Amino acid sequence: MTTAPDTEQVAIRILLVCMGNICRSPMAHGVVRARLLEAGLAARVALDSAGTHGYHAGAPPDERAQAAAHRRGIDISDLRSRLVVDEDFETFDLILAMDDENVEALQASAGPAQQHKIHLLMHWTLGEEGRSVPDPYYGGPIGFERVLDMVEEAAEGLLARLRGELPDPRGRP
């Protein structure tokens, strides 16, 4: 489900992508959405998440992902899984994948003019870049917590970039 601000105010469109769109990308979606709201930038950024595989199309995020996010005060229950579609490569300015496998799948589907939009989410960290966010689906609760730690780290770096490019409409630095 796209977090859809008024289209006239939108300055950037970001798509977060994992394989099935029920664990990593919805958790990232929830964290980034919360940080955008806190920063006063939610009206300037259109945000969505999707999967490179349609295994779970229409399904809510995994219950374990919802529980882990909820423990951190983030509600992702409104999100629904969807498959990346061709139009996404035109619509979104940044397409942030959770791991190299999904980067490769996206690059294989995108046209030459859209390749520059595709990055690892962890590219935006303020520290070590280029890491993959591991899929917690087959693991226990600690895996979901680790994903949230990584996503929060990347969200801070992404927000630092967005703050530089998108002034806070409330006039705060």
C-alpha positions, 0 to 999 in steps of 0.5 A, a space after each residue: 500500500 503506497 503511502 500517498 501524500 498529495 501528488 503536488 507536494 511529492 518530491 521523491 518516490 521510494 520503493 522498498 523491495 524484498 522477495 515476498 514483500 511480507 517481512 523485510 520490505 514492509 518492516 522497512 516501509 514502516 520504519 521509513 514511514 515513521 521517520 518521515 512523519 517524525 521529520 515532517 517530510 511525509 508529505 514530500 515522499 511517496 513510499 511503497 514496498 513490493 516483492 520481486 516474487 508474487 508468492 504472497 500477493 495481497 497478504 499482510 506482513 508476516 505476523 512475526 514482522 508485525 509483532 517485531 515492528 509493534 514492539 518498536 511502536 511501528 504499525 505495519 498492519 495496513 500494508 499488503 504484499 504486491 509484486 513489483 510491476 514494470 510501471 514501478 521503474 518509471 514511477 519511483 525515483 529510488 528502488 531500494 532492495 534488501 539484498 543482492 539477489 533482489 537487486 539483480 532481479 530488479 536490474 534484470 527487469 528494469 530498462 537501461 534508463 532506470 538502472 541508476 534508481 536501483 540500490 541496496 537499502 543498506 547503501 544509505 547507512 551512515 556507516 558500513 555500506 553494501 550489506 544485505 538485509 538477511 531474510 528472517 522468514 525461516 528463522 526465529 524472532 531474533 532475526 526480525 529484530 536484527 532486520 529492524 536494527 539494520 533497517 533503522 540504521 539505513 533509515 537514518 542515512 536515508 533521512 539524512 540525505 532527504 533532509 538535505 534535499 527536502 527542507 522541512 515544510 515546518 521550517 525546522 532544520 
